[in-house]
Structure formats: C-alpha cells, structure tokens
Amino acid sequence: QVLLVESGGGLVQAGGSLRLSCAASERTLSLYAMGWFRQAPGKEREIVAAISMSGDRTYSADSVKGRFTISRDRATETVYLQMNSLKPADTAVYYCAAGVGGYSTYVRTQGSEYDFWGRGTQVTVSS
C-alpha cells in the first residue's frame, strides 16, 4: 500500500497560478506511472495530466493543454502539476494517482489503470 499525499491547493484568482505536489509515504514514486485527476461538484472525475514511469512521456487533457504541466523529480520522489492561467472552470478537488507495472514509457489516461490514490486537495479559482 502506497500513501499518496497532495499539497499546494488553495484559493486563487482567475489568471493566477498554483503548483500541486504529490509525495508518497515510502518515497517510491519512481516505480510508478503517475497521474493527476480532478472532480468538480456534480461532475465525474476526469484526467488532467499523466506522466510515464520513465518521465519522458506526458499527456494533458485538451481542457488544460498549454496551461498545465505535469513533471516528476526523481531526486525528491515528487510529482508536480504546474497550473497557470487558471480559470473558474478549473475549480475542483485534485487527486494524485499512482499506477504499478507496465512499460516504463506508457502513459495511463484512465482512472481504472491506477492502483493508489491520494485524498485530494481543493483548488478554487475565483472570477
């Protein structure tokens, strides 16, 4: 069992930036493919961005492409989601997820492909 902990959420005005961080209890994130998901009230959970275990392949949802960037730091075993040009539509609880196994270059875009989830961090963007 891997415990994932997200941080960095908060309240920001439209056009602002936030950086979310995800760390694991056992400092083993280099062994997992990682993803960021979000869920807004009354809506289904959706993929935001994902990164392969190797770190050289990433995916961004169309709704955040050009504004959000996922990255991973192997030295600190941390995965980041840099969010720029935030919009009120980005308001949601953001979850970090880790997926075990598979090819190191594979990017997982489905929630069912992930094995461990954090408890989430709230991001609220005011207009």
N, C-alpha and C positions, 0 to 999 in steps of 0.2 A: 504494500500500500504506500502510495506516494501522496504526501500532503502538499498541495499547492496553495500558495498564499499570494493574492493580488494586492497591490497598493498603487497609490497615485491618483485615485479618482477624486472627484470633488465638483464644485460649482464653478463654472467659467462662463464668461460672456461669449456670445456668438463671435466667431472670428478668432477666438483665442486658441491656446494650445494646452495640452496635457500630455504627460508621459506615464503610461501604466507600466508597472513592473510585475513580474511573476517569478517567484522563487520557490524552490522545493525544499522540503524538510530534510532531505537526505543529500542535497547538493549533487543530484544525478541527472539534471536536465539534459546533459549532453547525450544521454542514451535515448532520448525521446524526440519524436516529431511533436511540434507544438502548434497550438492554435489559439486565437482569440475569438470568442463569440460574444454576442450581446443579445439581451432580451428587453424589449420595451414593454410597458404595461399593456396588456391586451393583445400582444403580438407574439408570434412564435420566435423561438431562438434562431438566430441566424449567424452564419460565419462572417467574420470581419476580415481576418487575415490569418495566414498559416505559414509555417516555415518548416523545411525539411530537417531531419536529424543532422544532416551534413551542414546545414546553414546556408547552402548556396542556391537554394530554390525557394521562392516565396510565392504566395498567392494573396491577392487583395480583392475583396468584393467590389463590384462596379460602383456601389454607392460611396465607397471611401477611397477609390483609386485616385492617386495623385495627392491625397491629403493625409492618409495614414501609412505608416511604415512599420513593419514588424522586423525585429532583429534579435539576435541572441549573442550573449557574451559568454564564451566558454570559460573564461578566467573566473568569472563570478557566478557562473551557472545561473544566469538570469536571462529571462526573455522580456523584451520590451515591446510596447506598442506606442509609437510616437504619433500623436493625433494633432494635426494642425488644421487651421481654418474650420474650426468646429461649428456645427450648425445645431439648432434646436432639435432637428430630427435625429441627431446622434445621441440624444438622451436615452440612457438605458443602463441596466446593470451589465457590466462587462465581466466575462468569465475567461479564465485561462484553462487550457486543457492540454493533456499530455497523452501521446499515443505510443504504445510499445511495439517493437518489432518492425518488420517490413524493410524495404530498401532504404538506404540512408538518404537517397535523393528524392524520395516520394513525399509529396505534399498532400496532406489529408484535408479535405474540404467538407466532409460530412461529420456531424456530431457523433454518429454511431461508430466512427473509426477511432474515437478517443476512449482511453481507459480510465483516466483520472481527471477530476475537475476541481477547481477552486471554488470558494464560496461566493466569489464575485465582489466587485467594487462598483459603487454607484458613480455614474458620470451624468451630470446635469448641465445642460447648456441653455442659458437664458437668452432671450431675444432682445 
